[in-house]
Amino acid sequence: MFLISLLAILVFVQAVIAASRTSPPSGAVVVRVGTSTSGEFSSVQAAVNSLPNDGSARSIFIYPGTYTEKVYITRSGPLTIYGYTTDTSTYTQNQATITYNEGSDTAGSNDASGTLRIHTDNFKMYNVNVKNTRTGVQAGALSQYGSRVGFYGCSFYGYQDTLYANEGTQVYLKGFIEGKTDFIYGRRGLAYFGGNTIAVRGAGYITASGRESDDSGSYVFNANTVIQASDAESGTSGGYYLGRPWSPYAKVIFKNTVLNVTPNKALWSLWNGDSSSVAHTLFADYSTTGPSASGLARASFATVLSASQANSYSISSAVGSDYASWVDTSYLHSQLQLQLARMKAAVITSLVALLVGSASAHTIFQELYINGADQGHNNGIRVTNTNNPVMDVTSNDIICNTGLSSSNTVINIPAGGQVTTEWHHGGNGASPGDGDDPIASSHKGPIITYLAKVSDAKSTGTTGLKWFKIQEEGYDASTSTWAVDKMIANKGKYTFTMPKCIPSGQYLMRHEIIALHGAGTYPGAQFYLGCAQINVTGGGNASPATVSFPGAYKGSDPGITLSIYWPPVTSYTIPGPKVLTC
């Protein structure tokens, strides 16, 4: 209870400092998808091109949408780009995305591959997502060559060479950066990264500093959190490094980093195994913490900083003592904010560990009622022999569960009839003295139902079937209620209607709960499910599109990998296909 109360306080603090930006600032040029309004533009590049190439300060506001284009900015005067968001303090509510798919192999250079290319000074961007969807080659989301450049609450998505911090003074604050190989890199950049989420997609390298001499350049990271990307490759955990040297003068410092996914214990790597690649490097870290920071055995060429040494690496050392004249300092982590961020990470880590570790929280689908009539305990259901969840969406266990019993009963359900399922923590029905019956209240998530047409519901195997969704219920933001909350309130029972248009005949009915309390990384979501043997009567003539299990779900689905603790949930995307409509 203390942990939950503390988390609530931290959520409140975040809410107090948050603000929205849902309309253009005065004088801003407007970008809007498909606009035909005079003076507005349907692409970001067109809006940029409309600006005078002089020393005047200008701004652009981007309405929600996806803009598939490359944007190249060279104008001489200061420029600020704002993205539509309901919370300017974070990247999580960004609704404007610029995306493109091109690698250096076709663009001609790393710079030219960038979806967004900044070749000017005095540039700022707030709350915009930038993506390069090309994989397998060097393909940048951002190519940055300007000085006094700031990105605030922005997201950058890529695979290899996502963020090219190549020249000039630049800051990246409270944003998101994703990639696998050398995905923050450059030669002559002087860069500071503060309060970001860094998502690792594979066993690669976060940074590749190409600093060419013992100059003033460095990459300083402070108060960032490293997570596993939702679409991460196998081997990511335990396989990635904080960096490797693109040049022997690489200089990269990580301070106050929270590791939520396990790195290679060495933390830092040589360049392709070459010991001379670290001849003049500084690879350093200080106060590296988090659930995945234990057991580190840093490479021999790495440095662990003392507190006094760490204090010498700051935004001032990275981009100059005049930073306050051009950086939006409201996005900088103050000491209080840093402490709050660490408290938040610690609370969430402890809370998730507590919830995930509780074996008493699980549940089993074990009874059906048709139009209110009880069909009998375990009758007509292929009941699992365990209340443990399935967590691998690529396993055959995701079809109907594992250790299934057989049943000689097929339950008749009239099309349009009311179907009530019943769940309990143990396999023998309700347990009134069990505080986690039917399931622990922490196990919040959706309830979903599928059907697969079969010739004989009693004997047909579970593999190779074609499934369609007939019911789903997720999160009601108006009441902050999950489908599982409703099931718990109804003492394990959950009711839905069998669609009238389903053709008559026998089916397997796949009924599931997805518990999201540990879903911040994959695998983390818990799937509780079972299959009933049914016969639909008086049906219609629908011909629904179908999906396969495994295959209908991916670990990267936004309804499968997400945090339901932070930031607070405002909407939820239920995984799988659309529900059949009659």
C-alpha positions as CSV (number, residue, x, y, z in Angstrom):
1,M,0.0,0.0,0.0
2,F,2.9,2.4,0.8
3,L,4.4,1.8,-2.7
4,I,1.1,2.4,-4.4
5,S,0.5,5.6,-2.4
6,L,4.0,6.9,-3.2
7,L,3.4,6.2,-6.9
8,A,0.2,8.1,-6.7
9,I,2.1,11.1,-5.3
10,L,4.6,11.0,-8.1
11,V,1.8,10.8,-10.7
12,F,0.3,13.9,-9.1
13,V,3.6,15.7,-9.2
14,Q,3.9,14.9,-12.9
15,A,0.3,16.0,-13.6
16,V,1.0,19.4,-11.9
17,I,4.0,20.2,-14.2
18,A,2.4,18.9,-17.4
19,A,0.8,21.2,-20.0
20,S,-0.9,20.7,-23.4
21,R,-0.2,22.2,-26.8
22,T,-3.1,21.5,-29.0
23,S,-3.3,24.8,-31.0
24,P,-0.7,26.8,-32.9
25,P,1.3,29.5,-31.2
26,S,0.6,33.0,-32.5
27,G,2.2,33.5,-35.9
28,A,3.1,29.8,-36.5
29,V,2.8,28.2,-39.9
30,V,0.3,25.3,-39.7
31,V,0.9,21.8,-41.1
32,R,-2.2,19.6,-41.2
33,V,-2.7,16.2,-42.9
34,G,-4.7,16.6,-46.2
35,T,-5.5,20.3,-45.6
36,S,-7.0,22.5,-48.3
37,T,-7.1,25.6,-46.1
38,S,-5.4,28.5,-47.6
39,G,-2.1,29.3,-45.7
40,E,-1.8,25.8,-44.3
41,F,0.5,23.1,-45.6
42,S,0.0,19.3,-45.9
43,S,3.7,18.5,-45.5
44,V,6.4,19.8,-43.1
45,Q,8.9,20.4,-45.9
46,A,6.4,22.6,-47.7
47,A,5.9,24.7,-44.6
48,V,9.7,25.0,-44.2
49,N,10.0,26.1,-47.8
50,S,7.4,28.8,-47.2
51,L,9.5,30.6,-44.7
52,P,11.8,33.5,-45.7
53,N,15.5,32.6,-45.8
54,D,16.5,35.5,-43.5
55,G,17.4,36.1,-39.9
56,S,13.8,36.4,-38.6
57,A,12.6,34.0,-35.9
58,R,9.8,31.7,-37.2
59,S,7.7,28.7,-36.0
60,I,5.8,25.8,-37.4
61,F,2.9,23.9,-35.7
62,I,2.2,20.3,-36.8
63,Y,-1.3,18.9,-36.2
64,P,-1.8,15.1,-35.4
65,G,-1.0,12.7,-38.2
66,T,1.8,10.8,-40.0
67,Y,3.8,12.8,-42.6
68,T,5.7,10.5,-44.9
69,E,8.5,12.7,-46.1
70,K,12.1,13.8,-45.6
71,V,12.6,17.2,-44.1
72,Y,15.7,19.3,-44.8
73,I,16.2,22.6,-42.9
74,T,18.8,25.1,-43.9
75,R,17.2,28.6,-43.3
76,S,19.5,31.1,-41.6
77,G,17.1,32.4,-39.0
78,P,15.9,30.7,-35.8
79,L,13.2,28.1,-36.3
80,T,11.0,26.3,-33.7
81,I,8.8,23.3,-34.7
82,Y,6.0,22.4,-32.3
83,G,4.1,19.1,-32.4
84,Y,0.5,18.6,-31.2
85,T,0.5,17.0,-27.7
86,T,-1.7,16.8,-24.6
87,D,1.5,16.8,-22.4
88,T,4.5,18.9,-23.4
89,S,6.6,17.4,-20.5
90,T,6.9,14.0,-22.2
91,Y,7.2,12.3,-25.5
92,T,4.4,9.8,-24.6
93,Q,1.6,12.0,-25.8
94,N,3.1,13.1,-29.1
95,Q,0.7,12.9,-32.0
96,A,2.7,14.3,-34.9
97,T,5.1,11.9,-36.7
98,I,7.5,12.4,-39.6
99,T,8.6,9.1,-41.1
100,Y,10.5,7.8,-44.1
101,N,12.2,4.6,-45.3
102,E,15.6,5.1,-46.8
103,G,19.2,4.0,-46.1
104,S,22.6,5.4,-46.9
105,D,22.9,2.8,-49.6
106,T,20.3,4.6,-51.7
107,A,20.5,8.1,-50.2
108,G,24.3,8.3,-50.8
109,S,25.5,9.1,-47.3
110,N,24.6,8.8,-43.7
111,D,23.5,12.5,-43.6
112,A,21.4,12.2,-46.7
113,S,19.5,9.1,-45.3
114,G,18.1,11.2,-42.4
115,T,14.4,11.6,-42.3
116,L,15.0,15.0,-40.6
117,R,18.2,16.9,-41.5
118,I,19.2,20.0,-39.5
119,H,21.9,22.1,-41.3
120,T,21.2,25.3,-39.5
121,D,21.8,26.9,-36.1
122,N,19.3,28.1,-33.5
123,F,16.8,25.3,-34.1
124,K,14.3,23.9,-31.6
125,M,11.8,21.1,-31.9
126,Y,9.1,20.1,-29.4
127,N,7.0,16.9,-29.1
128,V,7.5,15.4,-32.6
129,N,8.2,11.8,-33.5
130,V,10.8,11.1,-36.2
131,K,11.3,7.7,-37.7
132,N,13.4,5.9,-40.3
133,T,11.8,2.5,-40.9
134,R,14.6,1.1,-43.0
135,T,16.5,-1.8,-41.3
136,G,19.7,-3.7,-42.2
137,V,21.7,-0.7,-43.3
138,Q,22.7,2.7,-41.9
139,A,19.5,4.7,-41.9
140,G,19.0,7.8,-39.8
141,A,16.0,9.3,-38.3
142,L,17.9,12.5,-37.5
143,S,21.0,14.1,-39.0
144,Q,22.1,17.0,-36.9
145,Y,24.8,19.5,-38.0
146,G,23.7,22.7,-36.3
147,S,24.7,24.6,-33.1
148,R,22.5,25.7,-30.3
149,V,20.0,23.0,-31.3
150,G,17.5,21.5,-28.9
151,F,15.0,18.7,-29.0
152,Y,12.4,18.6,-26.3
153,G,10.0,15.7,-25.7
154,C,10.9,14.3,-29.1
155,S,11.1,10.7,-30.2
156,F,13.6,9.2,-32.7
157,Y,13.1,5.7,-34.0
158,G,15.5,3.7,-36.1
159,Y,17.6,0.5,-36.2
160,Q,21.2,1.4,-37.2
161,D,22.6,5.0,-36.9
162,T,19.3,6.4,-35.7
163,L,20.6,9.7,-34.3
164,Y,23.5,11.4,-36.1
165,A,24.8,14.0,-33.6
166,N,27.6,14.9,-35.9
167,E,28.3,18.6,-35.5
168,G,27.6,21.5,-33.2
169,T,26.2,22.0,-29.7
170,Q,22.9,20.2,-29.2
171,V,20.7,18.9,-26.4
172,Y,18.1,16.1,-26.2
173,L,15.8,16.4,-23.2
174,K,13.0,14.2,-21.9
175,G,12.6,12.3,-25.2
176,F,12.9,8.8,-26.6
177,I,15.6,7.3,-28.7
178,E,15.4,3.8,-30.2
179,G,17.8,1.6,-32.2
180,K,20.2,-1.3,-32.2
181,T,23.5,-0.6,-33.7
182,D,25.5,2.6,-33.0
183,F,22.3,4.4,-32.8
184,I,23.6,7.6,-31.2
185,Y,26.8,8.6,-33.1
186,G,28.8,11.3,-34.8
187,R,32.2,12.9,-35.2
188,R,32.3,16.5,-34.0
189,G,29.1,16.9,-32.0
190,L,29.0,18.3,-28.5
191,A,25.9,16.8,-27.1
192,Y,24.0,16.5,-23.8
193,F,21.2,13.9,-23.3
194,G,19.1,14.4,-20.2
195,G,16.0,12.6,-18.9
196,N,15.4,10.4,-22.0
197,T,14.2,6.9,-22.4
198,I,16.6,4.9,-24.5
199,A,15.1,1.8,-26.1
200,V,17.4,-1.0,-27.3
201,R,16.2,-3.2,-30.2
202,G,19.0,-5.8,-30.2
203,A,22.4,-6.9,-29.1
204,G,24.2,-3.8,-30.3
205,Y,25.6,-0.5,-29.2
206,I,23.8,2.6,-27.9
207,T,26.7,5.0,-28.8
208,A,29.5,5.1,-31.3
209,S,31.5,8.3,-30.7
210,G,33.7,9.2,-33.7
211,R,35.6,12.1,-31.9
212,E,38.7,12.6,-34.1
213,S,41.1,14.3,-31.7
214,D,41.5,15.3,-28.0
215,D,39.1,18.3,-28.5
216,S,36.3,19.6,-26.4
217,G,33.7,17.3,-27.9
218,S,31.8,14.7,-25.8
219,Y,28.5,13.0,-25.3
220,V,27.2,13.4,-21.8
221,F,24.2,11.4,-20.7
222,N,22.5,12.2,-17.4
223,A,19.4,10.7,-15.8
224,N,18.4,8.5,-18.7
225,T,16.6,5.2,-18.5
226,V,17.5,2.2,-20.7
227,I,14.6,-0.2,-21.6
228,Q,14.1,-3.0,-24.1
229,A,12.2,-1.9,-27.2
230,S,8.8,-3.4,-27.8
231,D,10.0,-5.1,-31.0
232,A,13.4,-6.1,-29.6
233,E,15.2,-9.1,-31.1
234,S,16.0,-12.1,-29.0
235,G,19.4,-11.8,-27.3
236,T,18.9,-8.1,-26.5
237,S,18.9,-8.6,-22.8
238,G,22.5,-9.3,-21.8
239,G,23.8,-8.5,-25.3
240,Y,23.9,-4.7,-25.7
241,Y,26.6,-2.2,-24.7
242,L,26.5,1.5,-23.7
243,G,28.9,2.1,-26.6
244,R,32.0,1.4,-28.7
245,P,34.6,3.7,-30.2
246,W,34.1,4.8,-33.9
247,S,37.3,6.6,-33.3
248,P,40.1,6.0,-30.7
249,Y,39.3,9.5,-29.2
250,A,35.7,8.5,-28.3
251,K,34.4,10.3,-25.2
252,V,31.1,9.2,-23.7
253,I,29.9,9.6,-20.1
254,F,26.8,8.1,-18.6
255,K,25.6,9.5,-15.2
256,N,22.6,8.5,-13.1
257,T,21.5,5.9,-15.6
258,V,18.7,3.5,-14.7
259,L,19.0,0.1,-16.5
260,N,15.7,-1.7,-16.9
261,V,17.2,-4.2,-19.4
262,T,20.4,-6.1,-18.7
263,P,23.5,-5.0,-20.7
264,N,26.5,-7.0,-21.5
265,K,28.3,-7.0,-18.1
266,A,31.4,-5.3,-19.6
267,L,29.2,-2.2,-20.5
268,W,31.6,-1.0,-23.1
269,S,33.0,-2.7,-26.2
270,L,36.1,-2.5,-28.5
271,W,35.5,-1.6,-32.1
272,N,35.4,-5.0,-33.9
273,G,37.7,-6.5,-31.3
274,D,40.6,-4.1,-32.0
275,S,42.3,-3.2,-28.7
276,S,43.9,-0.1,-30.3
277,S,40.4,1.3,-30.9
278,V,40.4,2.4,-27.2
279,A,43.8,3.9,-27.1
280,H,42.6,7.4,-26.2
281,T,39.0,6.8,-25.2
282,L,37.1,7.9,-22.2
283,F,34.2,5.5,-21.5
284,A,32.8,6.4,-18.1
285,D,29.8,5.9,-15.9
286,Y,28.6,7.0,-12.5
287,S,25.7,5.9,-10.3
288,T,24.4,3.3,-12.7
289,T,21.4,1.7,-11.0
290,G,18.1,-0.1,-11.8
291,P,16.9,-3.7,-11.7
292,S,19.3,-4.8,-14.4
293,A,22.5,-3.1,-13.1
294,S,23.7,-5.8,-10.8
295,G,26.7,-8.0,-11.5
296,L,28.5,-5.5,-13.8
297,A,32.1,-6.4,-14.7
298,R,33.2,-3.3,-16.6
299,A,35.8,-3.6,-19.4
300,S,39.4,-2.9,-18.4
301,F,39.4,0.3,-20.4
302,A,36.3,1.7,-18.7
303,T,36.2,4.3,-15.9
304,V,33.9,4.4,-12.9
305,L,33.7,8.0,-11.9
306,S,33.8,9.3,-8.3
307,A,31.1,11.8,-7.3
308,S,33.5,14.7,-7.7
309,Q,34.7,13.5,-11.1
310,A,31.0,13.0,-12.2
311,N,30.2,16.6,-11.2
312,S,32.7,17.8,-13.8
313,Y,30.7,16.3,-16.6
314,S,27.5,18.3,-17.0
315,I,25.4,20.2,-19.6
316,S,27.9,23.0,-19.2
317,S,30.9,20.8,-20.0
318,A,29.1,19.2,-22.9
319,V,27.7,22.2,-24.7
320,G,29.2,25.3,-23.1
321,S,28.7,27.5,-20.0
322,D,26.3,29.7,-22.1
323,Y,23.8,26.9,-22.4
324,A,21.1,28.8,-20.5
325,S,21.0,31.4,-23.3
326,W,19.6,28.9,-25.8
327,V,18.5,25.7,-24.0
328,D,14.9,25.5,-22.7
329,T,15.9,24.9,-19.1
330,S,12.4,23.9,-18.1
331,Y,13.2,20.5,-19.5
332,L,16.4,20.0,-17.5
333,H,16.4,17.6,-14.6
334,S,16.8,19.6,-11.4
335,Q,18.1,17.7,-8.4
336,L,14.6,17.3,-7.1
337,Q,13.4,16.0,-10.5
338,L,16.2,13.6,-10.6
339,Q,15.3,12.3,-7.1
340,L,11.7,12.0,-8.1
341,A,12.6,10.1,-11.3
342,R,14.7,7.7,-9.3
343,M,11.9,7.3,-6.8
344,K,9.5,6.7,-9.5
345,A,11.7,4.0,-11.1
346,A,12.3,2.4,-7.8
347,V,8.7,2.3,-6.9
348,I,7.6,0.9,-10.2
349,T,10.4,-1.7,-10.1
350,S,9.4,-2.8,-6.6
351,L,5.7,-2.8,-7.3
352,V,6.1,-4.8,-10.5
353,A,8.4,-7.3,-8.8
354,L,5.9,-7.6,-6.0
355,L,3.0,-8.2,-8.3
356,V,4.7,-10.4,-10.8
357,G,6.2,-12.5,-8.0
358,S,2.9,-13.3,-6.4
359,A,1.9,-16.8,-7.6
360,S,-1.4,-16.6,-5.7
361,A,-2.6,-14.0,-8.2
362,H,-3.4,-16.4,-11.1
363,T,-6.7,-17.7,-12.5
364,I,-8.4,-20.5,-14.5
365,F,-11.4,-20.4,-16.9
366,Q,-13.6,-23.2,-15.6
367,E,-17.4,-22.7,-16.1
368,L,-20.0,-21.5,-18.6
369,Y,-23.5,-20.2,-18.2
370,I,-25.8,-19.9,-21.3
371,N,-28.7,-17.4,-20.8
372,G,-28.1,-17.8,-17.1
373,A,-28.2,-21.6,-17.0
374,D,-25.1,-23.2,-15.4
375,Q,-23.5,-25.8,-17.8
376,G,-21.5,-27.5,-15.0
377,H,-18.1,-27.1,-13.5
378,N,-15.4,-27.9,-16.1
379,N,-18.1,-29.2,-18.4
380,G,-17.5,-28.6,-22.1
381,I,-14.2,-26.8,-21.4
382,R,-10.6,-28.0,-22.2
383,V,-9.4,-26.9,-18.8
384,T,-5.7,-26.3,-18.1
385,N,-4.0,-28.2,-15.3
386,T,-2.2,-25.0,-14.1
387,N,-3.2,-21.5,-13.1
388,N,0.2,-20.2,-14.4
389,P,0.0,-17.8,-17.3
390,V,1.3,-18.2,-20.9
391,M,3.8,-15.4,-21.7
392,D,5.2,-16.4,-25.1
393,V,3.0,-15.3,-27.9
394,T,4.9,-17.4,-30.4
395,S,4.2,-20.7,-28.5
396,N,1.4,-23.1,-29.3
397,D,0.3,-22.6,-25.7
398,I,-1.1,-19.3,-26.7
399,I,-3.9,-21.2,-28.6
400,C,-5.8,-22.8,-25.7
401,N,-3.2,-23.1,-22.9
402,T,-1.2,-26.1,-21.8
403,G,-1.9,-29.4,-19.9
404,L,-5.5,-29.5,-21.2
405,S,-8.2,-31.9,-20.0
406,S,-10.6,-33.5,-22.4
407,S,-14.4,-33.2,-22.3
408,N,-17.1,-35.2,-24.0
409,T,-19.6,-32.3,-23.9
410,V,-20.4,-29.8,-26.5
411,I,-22.4,-26.8,-25.1
412,N,-25.2,-25.5,-27.2
413,I,-25.3,-21.7,-27.5
414,P,-28.1,-19.9,-29.5
415,A,-26.9,-17.1,-31.7
416,G,-27.7,-13.9,-29.9
417,G,-27.7,-15.6,-26.5
418,Q,-25.9,-14.5,-23.4
419,V,-22.7,-16.2,-22.5
420,T,-21.2,-16.0,-19.1
421,T,-17.8,-17.3,-18.3
422,E,-16.5,-18.0,-14.8
423,W,-12.9,-17.7,-13.6
424,H,-11.3,-18.6,-10.3
425,H,-7.8,-18.7,-8.7
426,G,-8.0,-22.5,-8.1
427,G,-9.4,-25.3,-10.2
428,N,-12.2,-26.1,-7.8
429,G,-14.4,-23.1,-8.1
430,A,-14.8,-20.1,-5.8
431,S,-12.7,-19.7,-2.7
432,P,-14.4,-17.2,-0.5
433,G,-11.5,-16.9,1.9
434,D,-8.9,-16.3,-0.8
435,G,-8.2,-12.6,-1.3
436,D,-6.9,-13.3,-4.8
437,D,-10.0,-15.1,-6.0
438,P,-10.9,-14.9,-8.8
439,I,-7.7,-13.1,-9.7
440,A,-5.5,-10.5,-7.9
441,S,-6.8,-6.9,-8.4
442,S,-3.4,-5.9,-9.6
443,H,-3.8,-8.1,-12.7
444,K,-5.6,-5.4,-14.8
445,G,-6.2,-5.9,-18.5
446,P,-8.6,-6.8,-21.3
447,I,-10.9,-9.8,-21.7
448,I,-11.2,-11.2,-25.3
449,T,-13.0,-14.0,-27.0
450,Y,-12.4,-15.8,-30.3
451,L,-14.1,-18.6,-32.2
452,A,-12.7,-21.2,-34.6
453,K,-15.0,-23.3,-36.8
454,V,-14.4,-27.1,-36.4
455,S,-16.0,-30.2,-37.6
456,D,-16.1,-31.9,-34.2
457,A,-15.5,-29.7,-31.1
458,K,-14.8,-32.7,-28.9
459,S,-11.9,-34.1,-31.0
460,T,-10.4,-31.4,-33.2
461,G,-6.9,-30.4,-32.3
462,T,-6.0,-26.9,-31.5
463,T,-3.2,-26.2,-34.0
464,G,-3.8,-24.9,-37.5
465,L,-7.2,-23.4,-36.8
466,K,-8.6,-20.1,-38.1
467,W,-9.9,-17.8,-35.5
468,F,-12.1,-14.7,-35.5
469,K,-12.8,-12.3,-32.7
470,I,-16.3,-12.0,-31.4
471,Q,-15.8,-10.0,-28.2
472,E,-13.4,-7.6,-26.6
473,E,-13.3,-5.2,-23.7
474,G,-10.3,-3.2,-22.6
475,Y,-10.0,0.0,-20.6
476,D,-12.7,2.6,-19.9
477,A,-10.8,5.9,-19.4
478,S,-14.0,7.7,-18.2
479,T,-14.1,5.4,-15.1
480,S,-10.5,4.2,-15.1
481,T,-11.9,0.6,-15.2
482,W,-10.5,-2.5,-16.9
483,A,-12.5,-5.4,-18.1
484,V,-10.8,-7.5,-15.4
485,D,-12.0,-5.1,-12.7
486,K,-15.6,-5.8,-13.8
487,M,-15.0,-9.5,-13.7
488,I,-13.6,-9.3,-10.2
489,A,-16.5,-7.2,-9.1
490,N,-18.9,-9.9,-10.4
491,K,-17.1,-12.6,-8.4
492,G,-15.3,-14.2,-11.4
493,K,-18.2,-14.0,-13.9
494,Y,-18.0,-12.1,-17.2
495,T,-20.9,-11.9,-19.6
496,F,-21.1,-11.1,-23.4
497,T,-23.5,-11.8,-26.3
498,M,-22.9,-14.4,-28.9
499,P,-23.3,-12.5,-32.2
500,K,-26.5,-13.3,-34.1
501,C,-24.8,-13.5,-37.5
502,I,-22.4,-16.4,-36.7
503,P,-23.1,-19.4,-38.9
504,S,-24.5,-22.4,-37.0
505,G,-22.2,-25.2,-36.2
506,Q,-19.5,-26.4,-33.9
507,Y,-16.6,-24.2,-32.7
508,L,-13.8,-23.9,-30.2
509,M,-14.3,-20.8,-28.2
510,R,-11.0,-19.2,-27.0
511,H,-11.5,-17.0,-24.0
512,E,-8.7,-15.0,-22.5
513,I,-7.5,-12.4,-20.0
514,I,-4.3,-10.5,-20.6
515,A,-2.9,-9.3,-17.3
516,L,-0.7,-6.2,-17.9
517,H,0.8,-5.6,-14.4
518,G,4.3,-6.7,-15.6
519,A,4.0,-5.7,-19.3
520,G,6.5,-2.9,-19.3
521,T,8.9,-5.1,-21.3
522,Y,8.3,-8.3,-23.3
523,P,7.8,-11.0,-22.2
524,G,5.9,-9.5,-19.4
525,A,2.1,-9.6,-20.2
526,Q,0.4,-12.7,-18.7
527,F,-2.1,-14.6,-20.8
528,Y,-4.8,-16.6,-19.0
529,L,-6.9,-18.6,-21.3
530,G,-8.9,-21.7,-22.1
531,C,-11.1,-23.2,-24.8
532,A,-14.7,-24.3,-24.6
533,Q,-16.4,-26.7,-27.0
534,I,-19.6,-25.1,-28.3
535,N,-22.3,-25.6,-30.9
536,V,-24.0,-22.4,-32.2
537,T,-27.6,-22.8,-33.1
538,G,-30.0,-20.5,-35.1
539,G,-27.0,-18.7,-36.6
540,G,-26.6,-16.4,-39.6
541,N,-24.4,-16.3,-42.6
542,A,-21.4,-14.1,-41.6
543,S,-18.0,-14.8,-43.3
544,P,-15.5,-13.2,-40.9
545,A,-11.8,-12.7,-41.7
546,T,-9.6,-15.0,-39.6
547,V,-6.2,-15.0,-37.9
548,S,-3.9,-17.8,-36.7
549,F,-2.6,-18.5,-33.2
550,P,0.4,-18.2,-32.9
551,G,0.6,-15.3,-35.2
552,A,-2.3,-13.0,-34.3
553,Y,-0.2,-11.3,-31.5
554,K,3.3,-9.9,-31.5
555,G,5.4,-9.0,-28.5
556,S,5.7,-5.5,-29.9
557,D,1.9,-4.9,-30.0
558,P,1.0,-1.8,-28.0
559,G,-1.6,-3.7,-26.2
560,I,0.9,-6.3,-25.1
561,T,4.0,-4.3,-24.2
562,L,3.2,-1.2,-22.2
563,S,3.4,0.2,-18.7
564,I,0.0,0.7,-17.0
565,Y,1.7,2.5,-14.1
566,W,3.7,5.3,-15.8
567,P,2.8,7.4,-17.6
568,P,-0.9,7.0,-16.5
569,V,-3.0,5.1,-19.0
570,T,-5.3,7.4,-21.0
571,S,-6.2,4.8,-23.7
572,Y,-5.5,1.2,-24.6
573,T,-5.3,-0.6,-27.9
574,I,-6.6,-4.2,-27.6
575,P,-4.4,-6.6,-29.5
576,G,-5.5,-8.8,-32.4
577,P,-8.0,-8.2,-35.2
578,K,-11.2,-6.2,-35.2
579,V,-14.3,-7.7,-33.6
580,L,-16.8,-9.3,-35.9
581,T,-19.8,-6.9,-36.5
582,C,-23.1,-8.2,-37.7
